[in-house]
Amino acid sequence: AQKVTQAQTEISVVEKEDVTLDCVYETRDTTYYLFWYKQPPSGELVFLIRRNSFDEQNEISGRYSWNFQKSTSSFNFTITASQVVDSAVYFCALSAYAGNNRKLIWGLGTSLAVNP
Amino acid sequence: KAGVTQTPRYLIKTRGQQVTLSCSPISGHRSVSWYQQTPGQGLQFLFEYFSETQRNKGNFPGRFSGRQFSNSRSEMNVSTLELGDSALYLCASSLESGFHEQYFGPGTRLTVT
C-alpha cells in the first residue's frame, strides 16, 4: 500500500523559531518521488521540491531544507528562522506505481502558524 | 506568463445532475492533472492527461471522467452528482507527464445540494 503520513496536524511557532515538519511514507516501489507543496491562505498550491528515491542528498534552499532518509522512510522539511509569511498548510506527497499506473498520494497536511 | 486558470470558480448543482469543469494550463505545458480536495479526505488524485491521452488514474469511480484537447486545455466531467462530490477541484499543469513540478490553479468550488 502507498501511504503518506504527516503526523503533525497543526504547529504554532513564534517568528524566528526553527520548525520541522515531518513526513513518513510507505511504498513498495523502488523508484518513487517525494514532494513538498505549500498552500498559503490564498489557496493556490505552490511547488517546493521534488526528490527521487535514488537521491538521498539533503537539500537546502534559502531558509528551507529537506532531509530524506530511506532507512526511516522519511522526508522531513525544516524552515529556519520562520517568518509570518511561512504560515500555510504544507503537504508532503509521494508519486509511485500501483500496478501499471503512477499515482500521486498526498499526506493530510500540516498547518503551520507563525506568530509575530 | 499567465498561470493555470480554472472555470467556473464556484458552482452549485443538485444531486443527480452532471457538471463539467474546465482547466487551461500554462502555455507550453502538456500535462494536466486533476485533484479533489475535501476537509475529510484531503487531496486525492483523479487523473492525469498528457498530449490528449490519459496517462495515470486515481481510484475514483467511472462517474469522474476527463479529456484533454489538442491545445492542452482539459475538462473534467462528473455525472450523477452525489452529495459527497462537494469539494474543491484543483487542476495542475506541468511540462512533462509523471508528476514533475506542477503549477496549480485556484480551483473550482463545487457544492452539491
gemmi code that builds the backbone of each chain (N, CA, C; Angstrom):
import gemmi

chains = {
    "A": [
        ("ALA", (0.845, -1.199, 0.000), (0.000, 0.000, 0.000), (0.874, 1.239, 0.000)),
        ("GLN", (0.407, 2.269, -0.667), (1.140, 3.533, -0.700), (0.466, 4.465, 0.280)),
        ("LYS", (1.258, 5.137, 1.069), (0.671, 5.995, 2.093), (1.644, 7.092, 2.462)),
        ("VAL", (1.116, 8.253, 2.811), (1.928, 9.366, 3.316), (1.305, 9.830, 4.621)),
        ("THR", (2.126, 9.892, 5.648), (1.636, 10.308, 6.965), (2.331, 11.582, 7.415)),
        ("GLN", (1.536, 12.571, 7.687), (2.041, 13.801, 8.300), (1.392, 13.862, 9.675)),
        ("ALA", (2.129, 13.421, 10.660), (1.550, 13.229, 11.990), (1.167, 14.548, 12.666)),
        ("GLN", (1.861, 15.600, 12.317), (1.575, 16.904, 12.941), (0.441, 17.577, 12.167)),
        ("THR", (-0.696, 17.721, 12.836), (-1.827, 18.359, 12.171), (-1.649, 19.878, 12.158)),
        ("GLU", (-1.256, 20.405, 13.321), (-1.069, 21.856, 13.437), (0.184, 22.128, 14.258)),
        ("ILE", (0.920, 23.135, 13.824), (2.085, 23.593, 14.572), (1.993, 25.107, 14.687)),
        ("SER", (2.316, 25.607, 15.878), (2.336, 27.046, 16.083), (3.688, 27.442, 16.658)),
        ("VAL", (4.351, 28.384, 16.015), (5.659, 28.841, 16.474), (5.666, 30.363, 16.506)),
        ("VAL", (6.697, 30.880, 17.150), (6.904, 32.327, 17.161), (7.937, 32.646, 16.092)),
        ("GLU", (7.772, 33.763, 15.458), (8.684, 34.180, 14.404), (10.131, 34.000, 14.845)),
        ("LYS", (10.972, 33.565, 13.893), (12.409, 33.338, 14.045), (12.733, 31.980, 14.648)),
        ("GLU", (11.725, 31.259, 15.096), (11.988, 29.889, 15.552), (12.217, 28.988, 14.353)),
        ("ASP", (12.988, 27.927, 14.550), (13.115, 26.890, 13.534), (11.979, 25.886, 13.741)),
        ("VAL", (11.497, 25.323, 12.631), (10.408, 24.356, 12.756), (10.616, 23.236, 11.742)),
        ("THR", (10.348, 22.017, 12.174), (10.475, 20.859, 11.285), (9.128, 20.194, 11.113)),
        ("LEU", (8.780, 19.973, 9.854), (7.537, 19.293, 9.514), (7.883, 17.866, 9.095)),
        ("ASP", (7.224, 16.907, 9.729), (7.563, 15.518, 9.490), (6.719, 14.906, 8.373)),
        ("CYS", (7.342, 13.989, 7.642), (6.643, 13.254, 6.592), (7.202, 11.837, 6.560)),
        ("VAL", (6.334, 10.869, 6.731), (6.711, 9.460, 6.649), (5.895, 8.819, 5.545)),
        ("TYR", (6.549, 8.013, 4.718), (5.852, 7.441, 3.574), (5.993, 5.922, 3.556)),
        ("GLU", (5.091, 5.285, 2.832), (5.134, 3.834, 2.625), (4.957, 3.558, 1.150)),
        ("THR", (5.821, 2.725, 0.594), (5.664, 2.271, -0.785), (6.517, 1.037, -0.997)),
        ("ARG", (6.103, 0.178, -1.913), (6.914, -0.978, -2.291), (7.691, -0.686, -3.573)),
        ("ASP", (7.362, 0.413, -4.189), (8.026, 0.799, -5.421), (9.483, 1.137, -5.121)),
        ("THR", (10.393, 0.780, -6.016), (11.801, 1.110, -5.787), (12.168, 2.453, -6.409)),
        ("THR", (11.368, 2.866, -7.368), (11.575, 4.173, -7.994), (10.369, 5.050, -7.694)),
        ("TYR", (10.569, 6.000, -6.855), (9.465, 6.861, -6.452), (9.974, 8.284, -6.263)),
        ("TYR", (9.026, 9.187, -6.140), (9.361, 10.594, -5.986), (8.602, 11.163, -4.789)),
        ("LEU", (9.253, 12.065, -4.122), (8.653, 12.724, -2.968), (8.596, 14.220, -3.227)),
        ("PHE", (7.536, 14.835, -2.713), (7.300, 16.251, -2.964), (6.891, 16.956, -1.674)),
        ("TRP", (7.126, 18.250, -1.667), (6.501, 19.138, -0.691), (5.841, 20.278, -1.458)),
        ("TYR", (4.615, 20.580, -1.031), (3.885, 21.709, -1.581), (3.401, 22.583, -0.418)),
        ("LYS", (3.251, 23.859, -0.708), (2.755, 24.817, 0.270), (1.421, 25.371, -0.205)),
        ("GLN", (0.453, 25.442, 0.685), (-0.835, 26.041, 0.358), (-1.073, 27.212, 1.309)),
        ("PRO", (-0.763, 28.428, 0.849), (-0.953, 29.608, 1.696), (-2.436, 29.915, 1.853)),
        ("PRO", (-2.766, 30.837, 2.740), (-4.177, 31.185, 2.938), (-4.893, 31.589, 1.652)),
        ("SER", (-4.160, 32.104, 0.685), (-4.777, 32.491, -0.596), (-5.297, 31.276, -1.348)),
        ("GLY", (-4.775, 30.081, -1.013), (-5.354, 28.849, -1.531), (-4.591, 28.088, -2.580)),
        ("GLU", (-3.794, 28.740, -3.424), (-3.166, 28.011, -4.526), (-1.923, 27.273, -4.056)),
        ("LEU", (-1.856, 25.993, -4.380), (-0.728, 25.173, -4.002), (0.516, 25.613, -4.756)),
        ("VAL", (1.638, 25.634, -4.032), (2.897, 26.068, -4.617), (3.924, 24.960, -4.436)),
        ("PHE", (4.560, 24.582, -5.529), (5.581, 23.536, -5.513), (6.803, 24.031, -4.751)),
        ("LEU", (7.345, 23.148, -3.889), (8.572, 23.483, -3.165), (9.743, 22.618, -3.604)),
        ("ILE", (9.535, 21.297, -3.677), (10.650, 20.413, -4.005), (10.140, 19.079, -4.527)),
        ("ARG", (10.945, 18.456, -5.380), (10.721, 17.091, -5.857), (12.029, 16.340, -5.685)),
        ("ARG", (11.966, 15.164, -5.098), (13.173, 14.382, -4.844), (12.925, 12.942, -5.273)),
        ("ASN", (13.863, 12.346, -6.041), (13.677, 10.960, -6.427), (14.305, 10.024, -5.402)),
        ("SER", (13.871, 8.784, -5.452), (14.238, 7.810, -4.428), (15.717, 7.442, -4.450)),
        ("PHE", (16.421, 7.779, -5.517), (17.839, 7.429, -5.604), (18.754, 8.556, -5.134)),
        ("ASP", (18.168, 9.648, -4.762), (18.957, 10.804, -4.371), (18.676, 11.140, -2.928)),
        ("GLU", (19.543, 10.677, -2.040), (19.322, 10.896, -0.614), (20.060, 12.115, -0.082)),
        ("GLN", (20.626, 12.880, -0.954), (21.320, 14.093, -0.500), (20.317, 15.070, 0.084)),
        ("ASN", (20.705, 15.676, 1.163), (19.854, 16.719, 1.728), (19.894, 17.945, 0.826)),
        ("GLU", (18.833, 18.710, 0.868), (18.752, 19.890, 0.003), (18.463, 21.114, 0.845)),
        ("ILE", (19.104, 22.197, 0.472), (18.875, 23.468, 1.164), (18.545, 24.524, 0.111)),
        ("SER", (17.487, 25.289, 0.393), (17.127, 26.390, -0.484), (16.756, 27.577, 0.393)),
        ("GLY", (17.691, 28.452, 0.594), (17.451, 29.598, 1.468), (17.184, 29.155, 2.893)),
        ("ARG", (16.033, 29.499, 3.405), (15.683, 29.112, 4.787), (15.069, 27.720, 4.854)),
        ("TYR", (14.844, 27.115, 3.705), (14.207, 25.807, 3.649), (15.265, 24.716, 3.490)),
        ("SER", (15.057, 23.601, 4.166), (15.932, 22.445, 3.960), (15.105, 21.175, 4.102)),
        ("TRP", (15.586, 20.133, 3.406), (14.865, 18.864, 3.402), (15.838, 17.748, 3.735)),
        ("ASN", (15.376, 16.824, 4.569), (16.170, 15.679, 4.989), (15.471, 14.403, 4.551)),
        ("PHE", (16.065, 13.692, 3.594), (15.480, 12.473, 3.045), (16.254, 11.288, 3.607)),
        ("GLN", (15.560, 10.397, 4.298), (16.207, 9.210, 4.847), (15.401, 7.979, 4.460)),
        ("LYS", (15.930, 7.204, 3.530), (15.237, 5.991, 3.091), (15.149, 4.972, 4.212)),
        ("SER", (16.143, 4.941, 5.092), (16.161, 3.945, 6.169), (14.958, 4.078, 7.090)),
        ("THR", (14.465, 5.286, 7.231), (13.300, 5.518, 8.096), (12.077, 5.946, 7.278)),
        ("SER", (12.194, 5.903, 5.939), (11.094, 6.302, 5.042), (10.558, 7.673, 5.426)),
        ("SER", (11.460, 8.599, 5.590), (11.036, 9.938, 5.993), (11.609, 11.001, 5.057)),
        ("PHE", (10.866, 12.058, 4.919), (11.288, 13.186, 4.073), (10.837, 14.446, 4.792)),
        ("ASN", (11.638, 14.862, 5.757), (11.255, 15.954, 6.635), (11.685, 17.308, 6.092)),
        ("PHE", (10.941, 18.315, 6.458), (11.116, 19.667, 5.928), (11.340, 20.619, 7.090)),
        ("THR", (12.426, 21.379, 7.030), (12.745, 22.326, 8.096), (12.765, 23.749, 7.561)),
        ("ILE", (12.106, 24.620, 8.285), (12.158, 26.052, 7.988), (12.986, 26.690, 9.093)),
        ("THR", (14.055, 27.345, 8.692), (14.935, 28.020, 9.648), (14.509, 29.481, 9.774)),
        ("ALA", (14.544, 29.979, 10.988), (14.184, 31.385, 11.236), (12.845, 31.716, 10.579)),
        ("SER", (11.806, 31.046, 11.041), (10.497, 31.166, 10.410), (10.005, 32.617, 10.391)),
        ("GLN", (9.170, 32.890, 9.388), (8.592, 34.225, 9.225), (7.074, 34.087, 9.125)),
        ("VAL", (6.383, 35.171, 9.367), (4.920, 35.160, 9.312), (4.434, 34.682, 7.942)),
        ("VAL", (5.171, 35.035, 6.893), (4.768, 34.638, 5.529), (4.859, 33.135, 5.305)),
        ("ASP", (5.506, 32.419, 6.232), (5.580, 30.958, 6.119), (4.293, 30.295, 6.592)),
        ("SER", (3.389, 31.046, 7.167), (2.122, 30.479, 7.644), (1.343, 29.924, 6.463)),
        ("ALA", (1.047, 28.643, 6.523), (0.394, 27.951, 5.406), (0.144, 26.511, 5.821)),
        ("VAL", (-0.513, 25.796, 4.937), (-0.615, 24.351, 5.102), (0.427, 23.723, 4.182)),
        ("TYR", (1.215, 22.812, 4.713), (2.273, 22.172, 3.947), (1.920, 20.709, 3.720)),
        ("PHE", (2.008, 20.297, 2.466), (1.670, 18.931, 2.086), (2.903, 18.190, 1.596)),
        ("CYS", (3.026, 16.977, 2.072), (4.023, 16.050, 1.562), (3.285, 15.082, 0.637)),
        ("ALA", (3.919, 14.665, -0.452), (3.254, 13.767, -1.399), (4.246, 12.756, -1.954)),
        ("LEU", (3.714, 11.611, -2.372), (4.512, 10.505, -2.888), (3.981, 10.110, -4.255)),
        ("SER", (4.865, 10.007, -5.221), (4.493, 9.506, -6.538), (5.118, 8.130, -6.711)),
        ("ALA", (4.278, 7.108, -6.881), (4.776, 5.751, -7.010), (3.807, 4.952, -7.867)),
        ("TYR", (4.308, 3.809, -8.374), (3.452, 2.962, -9.193), (2.578, 2.071, -8.319)),
        ("ALA", (1.325, 1.939, -8.764), (0.409, 0.959, -8.189), (-0.120, 0.188, -9.387)),
        ("GLY", (0.391, -1.022, -9.620), (0.081, -1.745, -10.849), (0.883, -1.109, -11.969)),
        ("ASN", (0.222, -0.783, -13.088), (0.923, -0.138, -14.195), (0.553, 1.339, -14.277)),
        ("ASN", (0.185, 1.887, -13.154), (-0.359, 3.227, -13.116), (0.366, 4.020, -12.024)),
        ("ARG", (0.890, 5.186, -12.377), (1.551, 6.005, -11.368), (0.523, 6.923, -10.728)),
        ("LYS", (0.611, 7.012, -9.404), (-0.329, 7.870, -8.676), (0.429, 8.849, -7.807)),
        ("LEU", (-0.257, 9.886, -7.440), (0.303, 10.868, -6.509), (-0.539, 10.811, -5.249)),
        ("ILE", (0.096, 10.386, -4.161), (-0.606, 10.219, -2.887), (-0.163, 11.324, -1.957)),
        ("TRP", (-1.145, 11.992, -1.357), (-0.865, 13.148, -0.526), (-1.050, 12.836, 0.956)),
        ("GLY", (-0.230, 13.471, 1.765), (-0.499, 13.491, 3.191), (-1.638, 14.469, 3.462)),
        ("LEU", (-2.131, 14.451, 4.688), (-3.253, 15.319, 5.029), (-2.836, 16.750, 5.335)),
        ("GLY", (-1.548, 16.982, 5.370), (-1.070, 18.342, 5.540), (-0.791, 18.716, 6.982)),
        ("THR", (0.129, 19.658, 7.144), (0.437, 20.246, 8.447), (0.177, 21.738, 8.341)),
        ("SER", (-0.686, 22.230, 9.206), (-0.986, 23.648, 9.209), (0.007, 24.362, 10.119)),
        ("LEU", (0.799, 25.230, 9.540), (1.822, 25.965, 10.284), (1.380, 27.405, 10.500)),
        ("ALA", (1.366, 27.814, 11.742), (1.071, 29.211, 12.073), (2.332, 29.820, 12.668)),
        ("VAL", (2.821, 30.871, 12.041), (3.985, 31.588, 12.556), (3.484, 32.918, 13.105)),
        ("ASN", (3.628, 33.081, 14.395), (3.097, 34.273, 15.058), (4.181, 35.318, 15.284)),
        ("PRO", (3.824, 36.593, 15.108), (4.831, 37.646, 15.291), (5.217, 37.804, 16.753)),
    ],
    "B": [
        ("LYS", (3.970, 35.342, -17.772), (3.290, 34.124, -18.232), (2.028, 33.928, -17.403)),
        ("ALA", (0.902, 33.711, -18.062), (-0.339, 33.502, -17.338), (-0.281, 32.163, -16.612)),
        ("GLY", (-0.940, 32.122, -15.443), (-0.950, 30.897, -14.664), (-2.031, 29.955, -15.135)),
        ("VAL", (-2.277, 28.934, -14.343), (-3.334, 27.964, -14.637), (-4.675, 28.607, -14.295)),
        ("THR", (-5.590, 28.528, -15.226), (-6.912, 29.089, -14.965), (-7.958, 27.985, -14.955)),
        ("GLN", (-8.920, 28.160, -14.057), (-9.997, 27.188, -13.938), (-11.329, 27.922, -13.965)),
        ("THR", (-12.263, 27.361, -14.714), (-13.605, 27.930, -14.755), (-14.649, 26.830, -14.637)),
        ("PRO", (-15.785, 27.129, -14.003), (-16.015, 28.326, -13.216), (-15.298, 28.247, -11.877)),
        ("ARG", (-15.292, 29.280, -11.113), (-14.664, 29.248, -9.801), (-15.593, 28.644, -8.758)),
        ("TYR", (-16.872, 28.875, -8.921), (-17.859, 28.352, -7.986), (-19.036, 27.785, -8.773)),
        ("LEU", (-19.585, 26.717, -8.205), (-20.673, 26.023, -8.893), (-21.567, 25.371, -7.854)),
        ("ILE", (-22.852, 25.520, -8.040), (-23.815, 24.823, -7.177), (-24.681, 23.954, -8.061)),
        ("LYS", (-24.729, 22.665, -7.739), (-25.512, 21.726, -8.534), (-26.380, 20.897, -7.596)),
        ("THR", (-27.353, 20.254, -8.229), (-28.273, 19.395, -7.478), (-27.867, 17.940, -7.662)),
        ("ARG", (-28.085, 17.151, -6.650), (-27.789, 15.721, -6.719), (-28.430, 15.111, -7.964)),
        ("GLY", (-27.665, 14.271, -8.655), (-28.165, 13.631, -9.869), (-27.777, 14.350, -11.148)),
        ("GLN", (-27.453, 15.632, -11.046), (-27.042, 16.378, -12.245), (-25.615, 16.010, -12.629)),
        ("GLN", (-25.177, 16.563, -13.744), (-23.788, 16.375, -14.139), (-23.129, 17.753, -14.252)),
        ("VAL", (-21.797, 17.761, -14.209), (-21.086, 19.028, -14.241), (-19.791, 18.865, -15.040)),
        ("THR", (-19.410, 19.930, -15.705), (-18.145, 19.954, -16.444), (-17.307, 21.122, -15.965)),
        ("LEU", (-16.081, 20.821, -15.593), (-15.145, 21.840, -15.136), (-14.037, 21.979, -16.172)),
        ("SER", (-13.523, 23.187, -16.292), (-12.527, 23.445, -17.321), (-11.219, 23.938, -16.717)),
        ("CYS", (-10.131, 23.572, -17.366), (-8.803, 23.966, -16.910), (-7.937, 24.347, -18.106)),
        ("SER", (-7.352, 25.537, -18.036), (-6.406, 25.963, -19.072), (-5.018, 25.999, -18.466)),
        ("PRO", (-4.105, 25.176, -18.975), (-2.770, 25.102, -18.373), (-1.901, 26.284, -18.777)),
        ("ILE", (-0.753, 26.353, -18.145), (0.240, 27.352, -18.531), (0.680, 27.052, -19.966)),
        ("SER", (0.882, 28.096, -20.734), (1.283, 27.930, -22.123), (2.545, 27.074, -22.220)),
        ("GLY", (2.480, 26.049, -23.072), (3.628, 25.161, -23.249), (3.575, 23.914, -22.391)),
        ("HIS", (2.725, 23.916, -21.382), (2.573, 22.723, -20.540), (1.641, 21.737, -21.220)),
        ("ARG", (2.074, 20.473, -21.272), (1.272, 19.465, -21.948), (0.607, 18.486, -20.998)),
        ("SER", (0.968, 18.549, -19.734), (0.370, 17.650, -18.748), (-0.609, 18.423, -17.884)),
        ("VAL", (-1.785, 17.831, -17.707), (-2.795, 18.404, -16.815), (-3.276, 17.303, -15.887)),
        ("SER", (-3.245, 17.599, -14.593), (-3.736, 16.651, -13.583), (-4.882, 17.283, -12.826)),
        ("TRP", (-5.767, 16.440, -12.357), (-6.926, 16.889, -11.590), (-6.910, 16.264, -10.204)),
        ("TYR", (-7.318, 17.070, -9.220), (-7.350, 16.618, -7.836), (-8.649, 17.068, -7.189)),
        ("GLN", (-9.091, 16.278, -6.224), (-10.227, 16.647, -5.394), (-9.703, 16.942, -3.990)),
        ("GLN", (-10.112, 18.065, -3.439), (-9.690, 18.402, -2.079), (-10.900, 18.586, -1.190)),
        ("THR", (-10.956, 17.805, -0.113), (-12.031, 17.909, 0.877), (-11.420, 17.946, 2.258)),
        ("PRO", (-12.128, 18.527, 3.227), (-11.581, 18.576, 4.595), (-11.329, 17.189, 5.175)),
        ("GLY", (-12.170, 16.224, 4.839), (-12.030, 14.904, 5.444), (-10.988, 14.019, 4.784)),
        ("GLN", (-10.961, 14.030, 3.469), (-10.066, 13.136, 2.713), (-8.792, 13.822, 2.250)),
        ("GLY", (-8.732, 15.122, 2.369), (-7.552, 15.839, 1.903), (-7.504, 15.892, 0.382)),
        ("LEU", (-6.301, 15.856, -0.148), (-6.103, 15.908, -1.597), (-6.061, 14.510, -2.170)),
        ("GLN", (-6.862, 14.288, -3.199), (-6.873, 12.976, -3.839), (-6.726, 13.150, -5.340)),
        ("PHE", (-5.841, 12.357, -5.909), (-5.544, 12.413, -7.326), (-6.669, 11.764, -8.128)),
        ("LEU", (-7.124, 12.471, -9.140), (-8.182, 11.937, -10.001), (-7.585, 11.293, -11.256)),
        ("PHE", (-6.946, 12.089, -12.076), (-6.295, 11.580, -13.290), (-5.345, 12.620, -13.859)),
        ("GLU", (-4.496, 12.121, -14.770), (-3.545, 12.975, -15.464), (-3.670, 12.754, -16.967)),
        ("TYR", (-3.660, 13.849, -17.702), (-3.669, 13.793, -19.158), (-2.392, 14.418, -19.683)),
        ("PHE", (-1.868, 13.785, -20.717), (-0.671, 14.302, -21.392), (-0.844, 14.074, -22.874)),
        ("SER", (-0.713, 15.124, -23.639), (-0.884, 15.041, -25.097), (-2.165, 14.299, -25.465)),
        ("GLU", (-3.246, 14.704, -24.836), (-4.600, 14.222, -25.135), (-4.869, 12.788, -24.705)),
        ("THR", (-3.947, 12.174, -23.985), (-4.097, 10.790, -23.548), (-4.092, 10.732, -22.027)),
        ("GLN", (-4.985, 9.920, -21.475), (-4.943, 9.741, -20.037), (-3.747, 8.866, -19.688)),
        ("ARG", (-2.854, 9.396, -18.877), (-1.619, 8.685, -18.559), (-1.704, 7.953, -17.221)),
        ("ASN", (-2.318, 8.576, -16.254), (-2.411, 7.996, -14.927), (-3.792, 8.274, -14.360)),
        ("LYS", (-4.208, 7.369, -13.447), (-5.567, 7.469, -12.931), (-5.590, 7.129, -11.456)),
        ("GLY", (-6.394, 7.859, -10.699), (-6.583, 7.569, -9.291), (-7.691, 6.559, -9.087)),
        ("ASN", (-8.202, 6.503, -7.872), (-9.192, 5.487, -7.512), (-10.609, 6.024, -7.425)),
        ("PHE", (-10.997, 6.795, -8.386), (-12.344, 7.347, -8.391), (-13.239, 6.532, -9.309)),
        ("PRO", (-14.557, 6.534, -9.005), (-15.488, 5.766, -9.853), (-15.597, 6.361, -11.254)),
        ("GLY", (-16.191, 5.583, -12.154), (-16.302, 5.979, -13.549), (-17.139, 7.224, -13.781)),
        ("ARG", (-17.873, 7.668, -12.754), (-18.650, 8.909, -12.898), (-17.725, 10.111, -13.126)),
        ("PHE", (-16.492, 9.949, -12.737), (-15.499, 11.010, -12.928), (-14.716, 10.711, -14.208)),
        ("SER", (-14.769, 11.610, -15.133), (-14.051, 11.403, -16.394), (-13.418, 12.713, -16.821)),
        ("GLY", (-12.516, 12.590, -17.766), (-11.861, 13.799, -18.236), (-11.461, 13.657, -19.682)),
        ("ARG", (-10.955, 14.750, -20.199), (-10.391, 14.714, -21.543), (-9.460, 15.906, -21.695)),
        ("GLN", (-8.624, 15.809, -22.704), (-7.705, 16.906, -22.989), (-7.752, 17.192, -24.482)),
        ("PHE", (-7.714, 18.438, -24.806), (-7.795, 18.870, -26.202), (-6.401, 19.113, -26.764)),
        ("SER", (-6.355, 19.334, -28.061), (-5.060, 19.485, -28.729), (-4.302, 20.721, -28.257)),
        ("ASN", (-4.998, 21.687, -27.682), (-4.311, 22.879, -27.156), (-3.946, 22.712, -25.676)),
        ("SER", (-4.068, 21.488, -25.176), (-3.750, 21.088, -23.801), (-4.804, 21.484, -22.768)),
        ("ARG", (-5.780, 22.236, -23.166), (-6.875, 22.534, -22.228), (-7.561, 21.225, -21.847)),
        ("SER", (-8.039, 21.177, -20.627), (-8.640, 19.933, -20.151), (-9.993, 20.208, -19.527)),
        ("GLU", (-10.843, 19.234, -19.613), (-12.136, 19.284, -18.934), (-12.294, 18.044, -18.081)),
        ("MET", (-13.013, 18.247, -16.967), (-13.351, 17.142, -16.103), (-14.867, 17.105, -15.990)),
        ("ASN", (-15.422, 15.923, -16.096), (-16.871, 15.765, -16.020), (-17.228, 14.843, -14.862)),
        ("VAL", (-18.230, 15.220, -14.134), (-18.756, 14.341, -13.090), (-20.236, 14.136, -13.385)),
        ("SER", (-20.628, 12.896, -13.575), (-22.028, 12.604, -13.867), (-22.731, 12.120, -12.593)),
        ("THR", (-24.028, 12.188, -12.606), (-24.852, 11.707, -11.487), (-24.266, 12.148, -10.152)),
        ("LEU", (-24.232, 13.436, -9.963), (-23.604, 14.011, -8.777), (-24.201, 13.481, -7.478)),
        ("GLU", (-23.313, 13.288, -6.508), (-23.705, 12.877, -5.167), (-23.285, 13.980, -4.197)),
        ("LEU", (-23.931, 13.970, -3.018), (-23.598, 14.994, -2.031), (-22.115, 14.971, -1.689)),
        ("GLY", (-21.540, 13.773, -1.666), (-20.128, 13.611, -1.324), (-19.159, 14.150, -2.364)),
        ("ASP", (-19.678, 14.561, -3.507), (-18.802, 15.140, -4.540), (-18.527, 16.607, -4.272)),
        ("SER", (-19.179, 17.168, -3.261), (-18.905, 18.560, -2.901), (-17.445, 18.675, -2.474)),
        ("ALA", (-16.716, 19.546, -3.128), (-15.272, 19.623, -2.886), (-14.695, 20.786, -3.672)),
        ("LEU", (-13.419, 21.016, -3.425), (-12.637, 21.927, -4.262), (-11.904, 21.062, -5.279)),
        ("TYR", (-12.108, 21.335, -6.543), (-11.446, 20.572, -7.595), (-10.302, 21.418, -8.149)),
        ("LEU", (-9.113, 20.847, -8.033), (-7.903, 21.553, -8.432), (-7.329, 20.946, -9.698)),
        ("CYS", (-6.822, 21.821, -10.510), (-6.155, 21.404, -11.736), (-4.700, 21.866, -11.632)),
        ("ALA", (-3.798, 21.047, -12.142), (-2.386, 21.416, -12.128), (-1.773, 21.104, -13.477)),
        ("SER", (-0.861, 21.936, -13.910), (-0.202, 21.664, -15.182), (1.303, 21.559, -14.976)),
        ("SER", (1.938, 20.812, -15.869), (3.394, 20.708, -15.852), (3.886, 20.436, -17.257)),
        ("LEU", (5.182, 20.600, -17.447), (5.765, 20.412, -18.779), (5.714, 18.947, -19.196)),
        ("GLU", (6.002, 18.074, -18.244), (6.106, 16.658, -18.568), (5.098, 15.842, -17.785)),
        ("SER", (4.887, 14.627, -18.244), (3.996, 13.703, -17.557), (4.704, 13.088, -16.361)),
        ("GLY", (3.938, 12.594, -15.430), (4.533, 11.854, -14.328), (4.827, 12.662, -13.094)),
        ("PHE", (4.052, 13.713, -12.859), (4.137, 14.455, -11.597), (5.484, 15.127, -11.399)),
        ("HIS", (5.902, 15.866, -12.398), (7.038, 16.755, -12.217), (6.528, 18.014, -11.529)),
        ("GLU", (7.326, 19.061, -11.502), (6.910, 20.287, -10.839), (5.572, 20.741, -11.417)),
        ("GLN", (4.566, 20.807, -10.570), (3.228, 21.150, -11.011), (2.838, 22.547, -10.553)),
        ("TYR", (2.111, 23.227, -11.425), (1.587, 24.547, -11.123), (0.072, 24.417, -10.998)),
        ("PHE", (-0.445, 24.862, -9.860), (-1.857, 24.666, -9.572), (-2.690, 25.907, -9.880)),
        ("GLY", (-3.924, 25.644, -10.273), (-4.902, 26.703, -10.430), (-5.598, 26.981, -9.114)),
        ("PRO", (-6.506, 27.980, -9.123), (-7.192, 28.362, -7.885), (-8.290, 27.394, -7.477)),
        ("GLY", (-8.703, 26.534, -8.402), (-9.721, 25.549, -8.066), (-11.130, 25.971, -8.437)),
        ("THR", (-11.995, 24.985, -8.545), (-13.435, 25.194, -8.703), (-14.106, 24.616, -7.465)),
        ("ARG", (-14.841, 25.461, -6.778), (-15.564, 25.009, -5.574), (-16.924, 24.499, -6.013)),
        ("LEU", (-17.141, 23.185, -5.921), (-18.408, 22.563, -6.308), (-19.209, 22.226, -5.059)),
        ("THR", (-20.430, 22.684, -5.030), (-21.345, 22.345, -3.943), (-22.516, 21.582, -4.531)),
        ("VAL", (-22.765, 20.402, -3.993), (-23.890, 19.582, -4.456), (-24.961, 19.579, -3.370)),
        ("THR", (-26.158, 19.979, -3.745), (-27.247, 20.072, -2.750), (-28.337, 19.034, -3.036)),
    ],
}
model = gemmi.Model(1)
for chain_id, residues in chains.items():
    chain = gemmi.Chain(chain_id)
    for i, (resn, *xyz) in enumerate(residues, 1):
        res = gemmi.Residue()
        res.name, res.seqid = resn, gemmi.SeqId(i, " ")
        for name, pos in zip(("N", "CA", "C"), xyz):
            atom = gemmi.Atom()
            atom.name, atom.element = name, gemmi.Element(name[0])
            atom.pos, atom.b_iso = gemmi.Position(*pos), 0.0
            res.add_atom(atom)
        chain.add_residue(res)
    model.add_chain(chain)
structure = gemmi.Structure()
structure.add_model(model)
structure.setup_entities()
